[in-house]
């Protein structure tokens, strides 16, 4: 309790009279929403994006998709590389968080194929992967990714990247981030 700045009290009127426990914790005054930087419960300032989450682990893809929906984004999912390319063409997402180790077509090739299309040049494509060595980051850059994030995903960092993403129709790319 001391680490949280709180207290705990226990009181009793004696045997058979019951007990009362009082727990006091300080109220968090500036709770920030990690998705938008706005106060919890307040209006969001983040621009809603169309997002295609691509991960062969369906639970992981669906969990991230749900969090992004709760943040106000339109979200679609794909669980293999071929589906990711096809879904990118039909949904035209602003942002594609893309796993590298995918069945049917790996994430590097998915990124290359999307970038070859006129509609894929302005999408923000973020590598979400368990591979984080400098060689892995270089391969992501070479394939056309805008940034490289090692799992587990830090949602505040991802939200910041989403805020920086241009709408797919903007035609402008944000700065590359491979840190």
PAZAPA-4460 file (N, C-alpha, C; in steps of 0.05 Angstrom, whole numbers, plus 32768, in hexadecimal, padded with zeros to 4 digits):
% residues 179
    n_x    n_y    n_z   ca_x   ca_y   ca_z    c_x    c_y    c_z   seq   type   mol
   8010   7FE8   8000   8000   8000   8000   8011   8019   8000     1      X     A
   8027   8018   800E   8038   8030   8010   8042   8039   7FF5     2      X     A
   8048   8026   7FE4   8051   802C   7FC9   803D   803C   7FB9     3      X     A
   8023   8038   7FBF   800E   8047   7FB2   8005   805F   7FC1     4      X     A
   8010   8064   7FD8   8009   807C   7FE8   7FEE   8078   7FF6     5      X     A
   7FE7   805F   7FFC   7FCD   805A   8009   7FD0   804E   8025     6      X     A
   7FB9   8048   8031   7FB9   803D   804C   7FA4   8026   804D     7      X     A
   7FA7   8015   8061   7F94   8000   8066   7F8F   8000   8084     8      X     A
   7F75   8000   808C   7F6D   7FFE   80A8   7F5B   7FE6   80AC     9      X     A
   7F5C   7FDA   80C3   7F4A   7FC4   80CA   7F3E   7FCB   80E5    10      X     A
   7F24   7FC8   80E8   7F16   7FCE   8101   7F02   7FB7   8107    11      X     A
   7EFE   7FB2   8121   7EEB   7F9F   8129   7EE0   7FA6   8144    12      X     A
   7EC7   7FA2   8148   7EBA   7FA7   8162   7EBD   7F90   8175    13      X     A
   7ECB   7F7B   816D   7ECF   7F63   817E   7EC4   7F4B   8171    14      X     A
   7EC7   7F34   817E   7EBE   7F1A   8174   7EA0   7F1B   816E    15      X     A
   7E99   7F11   8156   7E7D   7F10   814E   7E72   7F2A   8145    16      X     A
   7E81   7F40   8144   7E77   7F5A   813D   7E7F   7F63   8121    17      X     A
   7E8D   7F52   8113   7E95   7F58   80F7   7EAE   7F69   80F6    18      X     A
   7EB7   7F6E   80DE   7ED0   7F7D   80DA   7ECB   7F92   80C4    19      X     A
   7EDA   7FA7   80C6   7EDA   7FBB   80B1   7EF6   7FC0   80A7    20      X     A
   7EFA   7FBF   808E   7F14   7FC4   8082   7F12   7FDD   8070    21      X     A
   7F24   7FF0   8074   7F24   8008   8064   7F3E   800A   8054    22      X     A
   7F3B   800C   803A   7F52   800E   8029   7F50   802A   801B    23      X     A
   7F65   8039   801E   7F66   8054   8011   7F7D   8055   7FFE    24      X     A
   7F77   805D   7FE5   7F8B   8061   7FD1   7F87   807D   7FC5    25      X     A
   7F9D   808B   7FBF   7F99   80A5   7FB3   7F8D   80A3   7F97    26      X     A
   7F7D   80B7   7F90   7F70   80B7   7F76   7F84   80C1   7F61    27      X     A
   7F84   80B5   7F4B   7F96   80BD   7F35   7F88   80D5   7F27    28      X     A
   7F95   80EC   7F28   7F89   8104   7F1E   7F8C   8106   7F00    29      X     A
   7FA3   80FF   7EF5   7FA9   8102   7ED8   7FAC   80E7   7ECB    30      X     A
   7F96   80D8   7EC9   7F97   80BE   7EBC   7F97   80C4   7E9E    31      X     A
   7FAC   80BC   7E90   7FAF   80C1   7E74   7FA7   80A8   7E64    32      X     A
   7F98   80AC   7E4F   7F91   8097   7E3E   7FA9   8091   7E2C    33      X     A
   7FB5   8079   7E2D   7FCD   8073   7E1E   7FC8   8075   7E00    34      X     A
   7FAF   8073   7DF7   7FAA   8074   7DDB   7FAA   8090   7DCF    35      X     A
   7FA1   80A3   7DDF   7F9D   80BD   7DD3   7FAC   80D3   7DE2    36      X     A
   7FB6   80CE   7DF9   7FC2   80E3   7E09   7FAD   80F4   7E17    37      X     A
   7F94   80ED   7E14   7F7F   80FD   7E22   7F78   80F1   7E3D    38      X     A
   7F6B   8100   7E4D   7F64   80F5   7E68   7F51   80DE   7E65    39      X     A
   7F53   80CB   7E77   7F42   80B4   7E77   7F25   80BD   7E79    40      X     A
   7F14   80B2   7E68   7EF8   80B9   7E69   7EF2   80D2   7E59    41      X     A
   7F06   80E1   7E52   7F02   80F9   7E42   7F01   80F3   7E25    42      X     A
   7EFC   8108   7E15   7EFB   8103   7DF8   7F17   80FE   7DED    43      X     A
   7F18   80ED   7DD9   7F32   80E6   7DCD   7F39   80FB   7DB8    44      X     A
   7F53   8100   7DB6   7F5C   8113   7DA1   7F69   8104   7D8A    45      X     A
   7F6C   80E9   7D8D   7F78   80D9   7D78   7F66   80D9   7D5F    46      X     A
   7F72   80DA   7D48   7F63   80D8   7D2F   7F5C   80BB   7D2A    47      X     A
   7F43   80B4   7D26   7F3C   8098   7D21   7F4A   808F   7D07    48      X     A
   7F55   8077   7D07   7F63   806C   7CF0   7F55   8052   7CE8    49      X     A
   7F59   804B   7CCE   7F52   8030   7CC5   7F6B   8020   7CC7    50      X     A
   7F69   800A   7CD6   7F80   7FFA   7CDD   7F7C   7FDC   7CD5    51      X     A
   7F90   7FD0   7CCA   7F90   7FB4   7CC4   7FA5   7FA7   7CD6    52      X     A
   7F9D   7F97   7CEA   7FAF   7F89   7CFC   7FB5   7F6E   7CEF    53      X     A
   7FCE   7F67   7CEB   7FD6   7F4E   7CDF   7FE8   7F3E   7CF2    54      X     A
   7FDE   7F27   7CFB   7FED   7F16   7D0C   7FE2   7EFA   7D09    55      X     A
   7FF4   7EE6   7D07   7FEB   7ECA   7D05   7FE0   7EBF   7D1F    56      X     A
   7FE5   7ECC   7D35   7FD9   7EC5   7D4F   7FBF   7ED3   7D50    57      X     A
   7FA9   7EC5   7D4B   7F8E   7ED1   7D4A   7F87   7EE0   7D64    58      X     A
   7F8E   7ED4   7D7B   7F88   7EE0   7D95   7F96   7EFB   7D97    59      X     A
   7FAF   7EFC   7D8F   7FBF   7F14   7D90   7FB3   7F29   7D7D    60      X     A
   7FAD   7F21   7D65   7FA1   7F34   7D51   7F86   7F3F   7D5B    61      X     A
   7F75   7F2D   7D66   7F5B   7F36   7D6F   7F5D   7F48   7D88    62      X     A
   7F70   7F42   7D9A   7F73   7F52   7DB2   7F7C   7F6E   7DAA    63      X     A
   7F91   7F70   7D99   7F9A   7F8B   7D90   7F84   7F99   7D81    64      X     A
   7F75   7F8B   7D70   7F5F   7F97   7D61   7F4A   7FA2   7D74    65      X     A
   7F43   7F94   7D89   7F2F   7F9D   7D9C   7F38   7FB6   7DAA    66      X     A
   7F51   7FB7   7DB3   7F5C   7FCF   7DC0   7F5B   7FE7   7DAD    67      X     A
   7F62   7FE2   7D94   7F62   7FF8   7D81   7F45   8002   7D7B    68      X     A
   7F32   7FEF   7D7B   7F16   7FF7   7D77   7F0C   8008   7D8F    69      X     A
   7F14   8000   7DA7   7F0D   800F   7DBF   7F18   802B   7DBE    70      X     A
   7F2E   802F   7DB0   7F3A   8049   7DAD   7F2E   8059   7D96    71      X     A
   7F1A   804D   7D89   7F0B   805C   7D75   7F13   8057   7D58    72      X     A
   7F23   8043   7D53   7F2C   803D   7D38   7F1B   8028   7D2B    73      X     A
   7F1A   8028   7D10   7F0E   8013   7D00   7F23   7FFE   7CFC    74      X     A
   7F1E   7FE5   7D04   7F33   7FD1   7D04   7F2A   7FB8   7CF5    75      X     A
   7F3C   7FAE   7CE5   7F39   7F94   7CD7   7F50   7F82   7CDF    76      X     A
   7F4D   7F68   7CDC   7F63   7F56   7CE2   7F68   7F43   7CCB    77      X     A
   7F81   7F39   7CCA   7F89   7F24   7CB7   7F9D   7F13   7CC6    78      X     A
   7F9D   7EF8   7CC0   7FAE   7EE6   7CCF   7FC2   7ED7   7CBD    79      X     A
   7FC5   7EDF   7CA4   7FDB   7ED4   7C94   7FE3   7EE9   7C7F    80      X     A
   7FFA   7EE5   7C73   8005   7EF9   7C61   7FF4   7EFF   7C48    81      X     A
   7FEA   7EEA   7C3B   7FD9   7EEE   7C23   7FC0   7EFD   7C2A    82      X     A
   7FB3   7EF7   7C40   7F9B   7F05   7C49   7FA2   7F22   7C4F    83      X     A
   7FB9   7F27   7C5A   7FC1   7F43   7C61   7FC3   7F54   7C48    84      X     A
   7FCF   7F49   7C32   7FD1   7F58   7C19   7FB6   7F5D   7C0E    85      X     A
   7FA5   7F48   7C0D   7F8A   7F4B   7C01   7F79   7F5F   7C12    86      X     A
   7F7A   7F5C   7C2C   7F6B   7F6E   7C3E   7F75   7F8B   7C3C    87      X     A
   7F8F   7F8F   7C38   7F99   7FAA   7C35   7F8E   7FB7   7C1D    88      X     A
   7F8B   7FA7   7C07   7F80   7FB3   7BEF   7F63   7FBA   7BF2    89      X     A
   7F54   7FA9   7C00   7F37   7FAF   7C02   7F30   7FC3   7C18    90      X     A
   7F3F   7FC3   7C2E   7F38   7FD6   7C44   7F47   7FF0   7C43    91      X     A
   7F5E   7FF0   7C35   7F6F   8008   7C32   7F74   8015   7C4D    92      X     A
   7F81   8006   7C60   7F86   8011   7C7B   7F99   8028   7C7B    93      X     A
   7F97   8039   7C90   7FAB   804E   7C94   7FC4   8042   7CA1    94      X     A
   7FC0   802E   7CB2   7FD6   8022   7CC1   7FD3   8003   7CC0    95      X     A
   7FEA   7FF6   7CBD   7FEB   7FD8   7CBE   8000   7FCF   7CD2    96      X     A
   7FF7   7FC8   7CEB   800A   7FBA   7CFD   800D   7F9E   7CF3    97      X     A
   8025   7F96   7CEB   8029   7F7E   7CDB   803E   7F6C   7CE8    98      X     A
   8036   7F54   7CEF   8049   7F40   7CF9   805B   7F37   7CE3    99      X     A
   8073   7F2F   7CE9   8086   7F27   7CD5   8084   7F09   7CCF   100      X     A
   8081   7EF8   7CE4   8080   7EDB   7CE0   8064   7ED2   7CDB   101      X     A
   805C   7ED4   7CC2   8041   7ECD   7CB9   8041   7EB4   7CA7   102      X     A
   802B   7EA5   7CA8   8029   7E8F   7C94   8022   7E9A   7C79   103      X     A
   8028   7E8B   7C64   8021   7E8F   7C48   8032   7EA5   7C3B   104      X     A
   8039   7EBA   7C4A   804A   7ED0   7C40   8054   7EDF   7C58   105      X     A
   806E   7EE2   7C5B   8078   7EEF   7C73   8073   7F0D   7C72   106      X     A
   8075   7F1A   7C89   806F   7F37   7C8B   8080   7F48   7C7A   107      X     A
   8099   7F41   7C76   80AB   7F51   7C64   809F   7F52   7C48   108      X     A
   8097   7F3A   7C3E   808C   7F39   7C23   8070   7F47   7C22   109      X     A
   8060   7F44   7C37   8047   7F52   7C38   804B   7F70   7C35   110      X     A
   805E   7F7B   7C44   8064   7F97   7C43   806D   7F9F   7C27   111      X     A
   807F   7F90   7C1B   8089   7F96   7C00   8072   7F97   7BEC   112      X     A
   8060   7F83   7BED   804A   7F81   7BDA   8036   7F99   7BDE   113      X     A
   8032   7FA1   7BF7   8020   7FB8   7BFC   802D   7FD1   7BF0   114      X     A
   8047   7FD5   7BF6   8055   7FEC   7BED   8057   7FEF   7BCE   115      X     A
   8055   7FD8   7BC0   8056   7FD8   7BA3   803C   7FE4   7B97   116      X     A
   8027   7FE5   7BA6   800D   7FEF   7B9C   800B   800E   7BA1   117      X     A
   7FFE   801C   7B8E   7FFB   8039   7B92   7FEC   803F   7BAC   118      X     A
   7FD9   802F   7BB3   7FC9   8034   7BCC   7FD9   802C   7BE5   119      X     A
   7FF0   801F   7BE2   7FFF   8016   7BFA   8017   8027   7C01   120      X     A
   801C   803B   7BF1   8034   804B   7BF6   8031   805D   7C0E   121      X     A
   8019   8066   7C15   8016   8079   7C2B   800D   806C   7C45   122      X     A
   8008   8052   7C45   8000   8044   7C5D   8018   8044   7C71   123      X     A
   8012   8046   7C8B   8026   8041   7C9F   8026   8024   7CA5   124      X     A
   803D   8017   7CA1   803F   7FFA   7CA7   8054   7FF7   7CBD   125      X     A
   804A   7FEB   7CD3   805A   7FE8   7CEB   8060   7FCA   7CF0   126      X     A
   8079   7FC3   7CF0   8081   7FA7   7CF6   807C   7FA2   7D14   127      X     A
   806B   7F8E   7D1A   8067   7F85   7D36   8072   7F69   7D37   128      X     A
   8088   7F65   7D45   8095   7F4B   7D43   80A5   7F44   7D5C   129      X     A
   80AB   7F2C   7D60   80BC   7F23   7D76   80D9   7F26   7D6E   130      X     A
   80DF   7F2D   7D56   80FB   7F30   7D4C   8104   7F4C   7D4E   131      X     A
   8119   7F51   7D5E   8120   7F6D   7D64   813E   7F73   7D60   132      X     A
   814D   7F62   7D54   816A   7F67   7D50   816D   7F7C   7D3A   133      X     A
   8184   7F89   7D38   8188   7F9E   7D24   8184   7F94   7D08   134      X     A
   818C   7F7A   7D03   8188   7F6F   7CE8   816A   7F6D   7CE2   135      X     A
   815A   7F66   7CF6   813D   7F65   7CF2   8131   7F80   7CEB   136      X     A
   813B   7F95   7CF9   8132   7FB0   7CF4   813A   7FB9   7CD8   137      X     A
   8152   7FB2   7CD0   815C   7FB9   7CB5   814B   7FAB   7CA0   138      X     A
   8144   7F92   7CA4   8133   7F84   7C91   8118   7F91   7C8F   139      X     A
   810D   7F9B   7CA6   80F4   7FA9   7CA6   80F6   7FC3   7C95   140      X     A
   810B   7FD2   7C9A   810F   7FEB   7C8A   8111   7FE5   7C6C   141      X     A
   8121   7FD0   7C66   8124   7FC9   7C4A   810A   7FC0   7C3D   142      X     A
   80F8   7FB4   7C4C   80DF   7FAA   7C41   80CB   7FC1   7C3E   143      X     A
   80D0   7FD8   7C4B   80BD   7FEF   7C48   80AD   7FF5   7C61   144      X     A
   80B2   7FE9   7C78   80A4   7FEF   7C90   80AB   800B   7C99   145      X     A
   8098   8018   7CA6   809C   8033   7CB2   80A9   8032   7CCD   146      X     A
   80A4   801C   7CDC   80B0   8019   7CF6   80B0   7FFB   7CFE   147      X     A
   80BF   7FF5   7D13   80C3   7FDA   7D1B   80BF   7FD9   7D3A   148      X     A
   80AB   7FCA   7D42   80A5   7FC8   7D5F   80A7   7FAB   7D68   149      X     A
   80B6   7FA7   7D7D   80B9   7F8C   7D88   80A3   7F85   7D9B   150      X     A
   8097   7F6E   7D98   8082   7F65   7DAB   808E   7F5F   7DC6   151      X     A
   8080   7F62   7DDB   8064   7F6B   7DDD   8062   7F89   7DD7   152      X     A
   804C   7F90   7DCB   8047   7FAB   7DC2   8043   7FBE   7DDA   153      X     A
   8051   7FD5   7DDA   804B   7FEA   7DED   8035   7FFB   7DE0   154      X     A
   801D   7FFA   7DEC   8006   8007   7DDF   8008   8025   7DDE   155      X     A
   8015   8032   7DF1   8019   804F   7DF0   802B   8056   7DD8   156      X     A
   803F   8046   7DD3   8051   804B   7DBC   8042   8047   7DA2   157      X     A
   8032   8031   7DA0   8022   802C   7D88   800E   8042   7D84   158      X     A
   8001   804C   7D99   7FEE   8062   7D97   7FFB   807B   7D8C   159      X     A
   8013   8080   7D96   8022   8098   7D8C   8028   8095   7D6E   160      X     A
   802F   807D   7D66   8034   8079   7D49   801B   807C   7D39   161      X     A
   8005   8072   7D44   7FEB   8075   7D36   7FE4   8093   7D32   162      X     A
   7FE8   80A2   7D47   7FE3   80BF   7D46   7FF3   80CC   7D30   163      X     A
   800C   80C2   7D2C   801E   80CE   7D18   8018   80C4   7CFB   164      X     A
   8007   80B0   7CF9   8002   80A4   7CDE   7FF0   80B7   7CCE   165      X     A
   7FF8   80BA   7CB4   7FE6   80CA   7CA3   7FCE   80B9   7C9B   166      X     A
   7FB8   80C6   7C94   7FA2   80B7   7C88   7FAD   80AC   7C6E   167      X     A
   7FA4   8094   7C66   7FAF   8087   7C4E   7FAD   8099   7C36   168      X     A
   7F99   80AA   7C35   7F96   80BC   7C1E   7FA8   80D4   7C1F   169      X     A
   7FB6   80D9   7C36   7FC7   80F0   7C38   7FDF   80EF   7C26   170      X     A
   7FE9   80D7   7C21   8000   80D3   7C10   801B   80DB   7C1D   171      X     A
   801A   80E3   7C36   8033   80EA   7C44   803A   80D5   7C58   172      X     A
   8054   80D0   7C5A   805D   80BC   7C6D   8068   80CA   7C86   173      X     A
   8065   80BD   7C9D   8070   80C8   7CB5   808D   80BE   7CB6   174      X     A
   809C   80C9   7CC9   80B9   80C1   7CCC   80BB   80A4   7CD3   175      X     A
   80D0   8097   7CCA   80D5   807B   7CD0   80DE   8079   7CED   176      X     A
   80D6   8063   7CFA   80DD   805E   7D16   80E5   8041   7D19   177      X     A
   80FF   803D   7D1C   8108   8021   7D1F   8117   801E   7D39   178      X     A
   8111   802F   7D4D   811E   802D   7D67   8112   8016   7D76   179      X     A
***
